[in-house]
Amino acid sequence: MMNHTSHTFGEDLTYLLKSIKGEELLVRQWNATNSDKPKGVIIGIHGGMAHSGDWVLPAQFFNAKGYEMHALDLPGHGTFAELNRGKVNILDIESFDLYVEHVHDLVQTVHIKHQNTPIYIFGHSMGGLIALIYGLGKGRNQDFIKGPHDQTIKTANFPILSKIVGLGFGGESPFQAEIY
């Protein structure tokens, strides 16, 4: 395991991703437990004033289920100042699009390593917004990214709800939600 920081969170390894501005961004990787090939890879995007190590508990949960997890420290967060001399950790970025670019770079890096493995993107707080913007833009046509947009959710999937709602409609629910 190569260690790029003195702050560890049970990750199996860390690696550096070069930002479009030439800065180094730390990525933590937690490997799937008892598996040479993960069922999927989860990209974790932290919220404002947080860091990649915050994904340790979700990583442990999903690792036990056969998934690998990668999470990066966005500029101004976590190990960013430690790895980039003269930089500080404050939530100040010239364009939010830079965060989206960093996520895109991480997704591409993971995809190259795991060609035939689905990738899922999870975000917390600000990270959720980054994931949403990414999914609506750069990630939109990447068929290896999986998630709820791939499925149609019908009330029939929830038998109790379907029965209650369907009472007034001859036993059939008139509702269907599609998530894109």
C-alpha positions as CSV (number, residue, x, y, z in Angstrom):
1,M,0.0,0.0,0.0
2,M,1.4,3.4,-1.0
3,N,0.6,6.0,1.6
4,H,0.3,9.6,0.4
5,T,-0.9,10.9,3.8
6,S,-0.4,10.4,7.5
7,H,-4.2,10.4,7.9
8,T,-5.6,7.0,7.2
9,F,-9.2,5.7,7.3
10,G,-8.8,1.9,6.7
11,E,-8.4,2.3,3.0
12,D,-6.5,-0.5,1.1
13,L,-4.5,2.1,-0.9
14,T,-4.3,5.7,-1.9
15,Y,-3.3,7.2,-5.2
16,L,-3.0,10.7,-6.6
17,L,-5.1,12.2,-9.3
18,K,-3.7,15.2,-11.2
19,S,-6.2,18.0,-11.4
20,I,-6.7,20.0,-14.6
21,K,-4.9,22.8,-12.8
22,G,-1.9,20.6,-12.0
23,E,-2.8,20.0,-8.4
24,E,-2.6,16.6,-6.7
25,L,-5.8,15.2,-5.4
26,L,-5.7,12.2,-3.0
27,V,-8.0,9.3,-3.7
28,R,-8.7,6.6,-1.1
29,Q,-9.6,3.1,-2.3
30,W,-11.3,0.4,-0.3
31,N,-11.3,-3.0,-2.0
32,A,-14.2,-5.4,-2.1
33,T,-13.8,-8.1,0.6
34,N,-13.0,-11.6,-0.6
35,S,-13.2,-10.8,-4.2
36,D,-10.7,-10.4,-7.1
37,K,-13.4,-8.7,-9.3
38,P,-15.8,-6.4,-7.6
39,K,-19.6,-6.4,-8.5
40,G,-19.3,-2.7,-9.0
41,V,-17.2,0.3,-8.1
42,I,-18.7,3.2,-6.0
43,I,-17.3,6.7,-6.4
44,G,-17.9,8.7,-3.2
45,I,-18.1,12.5,-3.3
46,H,-17.9,14.2,0.0
47,G,-19.7,17.4,1.1
48,G,-18.4,20.8,1.9
49,M,-15.8,21.1,4.6
50,A,-15.5,17.2,4.6
51,H,-13.0,14.8,3.1
52,S,-12.6,11.4,1.4
53,G,-12.1,9.6,4.8
54,D,-15.7,10.3,5.7
55,W,-16.6,7.4,3.3
56,V,-14.9,4.8,5.5
57,L,-18.2,3.4,7.0
58,P,-20.1,3.2,3.8
59,A,-17.0,1.7,2.2
60,Q,-16.8,-1.1,4.8
61,F,-20.5,-1.8,4.4
62,F,-20.3,-2.0,0.6
63,N,-16.9,-3.8,0.6
64,A,-18.5,-6.6,2.6
65,K,-21.2,-6.9,-0.2
66,G,-18.6,-7.1,-3.0
67,Y,-18.2,-3.5,-4.1
68,E,-15.0,-1.5,-4.3
69,M,-15.1,2.2,-3.3
70,H,-13.0,5.2,-4.4
71,A,-13.3,8.7,-2.8
72,L,-11.2,11.8,-3.6
73,D,-10.4,14.9,-1.6
74,L,-11.7,17.8,-3.6
75,P,-9.6,21.0,-3.7
76,G,-9.8,22.9,-0.4
77,H,-10.7,19.8,1.6
78,G,-8.9,17.0,3.4
79,T,-5.3,16.4,2.3
80,F,-5.4,19.1,-0.4
81,A,-3.3,21.6,1.5
82,E,-0.9,18.8,2.7
83,L,-0.2,17.7,-0.9
84,N,-0.2,21.1,-2.5
85,R,2.3,23.5,-1.0
86,G,0.9,27.0,-0.5
87,K,-2.7,25.9,-0.7
88,V,-5.2,26.1,2.1
89,N,-8.3,24.2,3.0
90,I,-11.2,26.6,2.6
91,L,-14.3,26.1,0.7
92,D,-13.4,28.6,-2.0
93,I,-13.2,27.6,-5.7
94,E,-13.2,29.8,-8.8
95,S,-15.8,27.6,-10.5
96,F,-18.0,24.7,-9.3
97,D,-17.3,23.1,-12.7
98,L,-13.8,22.3,-11.5
99,Y,-15.3,19.9,-9.0
100,V,-17.3,18.2,-11.8
101,E,-14.1,17.9,-13.9
102,H,-12.3,16.2,-11.0
103,V,-15.1,13.7,-10.6
104,H,-15.1,13.1,-14.3
105,D,-11.3,12.4,-14.2
106,L,-11.8,10.0,-11.3
107,V,-14.7,8.2,-13.1
108,Q,-12.5,7.8,-16.2
109,T,-9.5,6.5,-14.2
110,V,-11.8,3.9,-12.5
111,H,-13.4,3.0,-15.8
112,I,-10.0,2.3,-17.4
113,K,-9.1,-0.1,-14.6
114,H,-12.5,-1.7,-14.4
115,Q,-13.7,-1.8,-18.1
116,N,-16.7,-4.2,-17.7
117,T,-17.7,-3.2,-14.2
118,P,-20.6,-0.9,-13.4
119,I,-19.8,2.4,-11.7
120,Y,-22.1,4.0,-9.2
121,I,-21.7,7.6,-8.0
122,F,-22.7,8.5,-4.4
123,G,-22.6,12.0,-3.1
124,H,-23.3,13.6,0.3
125,S,-24.5,17.2,0.7
126,M,-22.4,19.3,-1.7
127,G,-21.1,16.0,-3.1
128,G,-24.7,15.1,-4.0
129,L,-25.0,18.3,-6.0
130,I,-21.7,17.6,-7.8
131,A,-23.0,14.1,-8.6
132,L,-26.3,15.5,-10.0
133,I,-24.5,18.1,-12.1
134,Y,-22.1,15.4,-13.4
135,G,-25.0,13.0,-14.2
136,L,-26.8,15.7,-16.1
137,G,-23.7,16.7,-18.0
138,K,-20.5,14.8,-18.6
139,G,-21.8,11.5,-17.1
140,R,-25.1,11.5,-19.1
141,N,-24.1,9.2,-21.9
142,Q,-21.6,7.0,-20.2
143,D,-23.4,3.6,-20.2
144,F,-21.1,2.1,-17.6
145,I,-22.5,4.5,-14.9
146,K,-25.4,2.8,-13.2
147,G,-28.1,4.0,-10.9
148,P,-31.8,4.6,-10.3
149,H,-32.1,6.4,-13.7
150,D,-31.8,3.0,-15.3
151,Q,-35.1,1.8,-13.8
152,T,-38.7,2.7,-13.7
153,I,-40.2,2.6,-10.2
154,K,-43.9,1.6,-10.1
155,T,-46.1,1.4,-7.1
156,A,-46.6,-2.3,-8.0
157,N,-43.1,-2.7,-6.6
158,F,-44.5,-1.8,-3.2
159,P,-47.4,-4.2,-2.7
160,I,-49.0,-2.5,0.4
161,L,-48.8,1.0,-1.3
162,S,-50.2,-0.5,-4.5
163,K,-53.2,-2.0,-2.7
164,I,-54.0,1.2,-0.8
165,V,-53.6,3.5,-3.8
166,G,-55.4,1.1,-6.1
167,L,-58.5,0.9,-4.0
168,G,-60.0,3.8,-5.9
169,F,-58.8,2.6,-9.3
170,G,-60.2,-0.9,-9.6
171,G,-57.2,-2.4,-7.8
172,E,-54.6,-0.9,-10.2
173,S,-52.4,2.0,-9.3
174,P,-52.4,4.9,-11.8
175,F,-49.0,6.1,-10.7
176,Q,-45.6,5.5,-12.1
177,A,-42.4,7.4,-11.4
178,E,-39.5,7.4,-13.8
179,I,-36.1,8.5,-12.6
180,Y,-33.6,9.9,-15.0
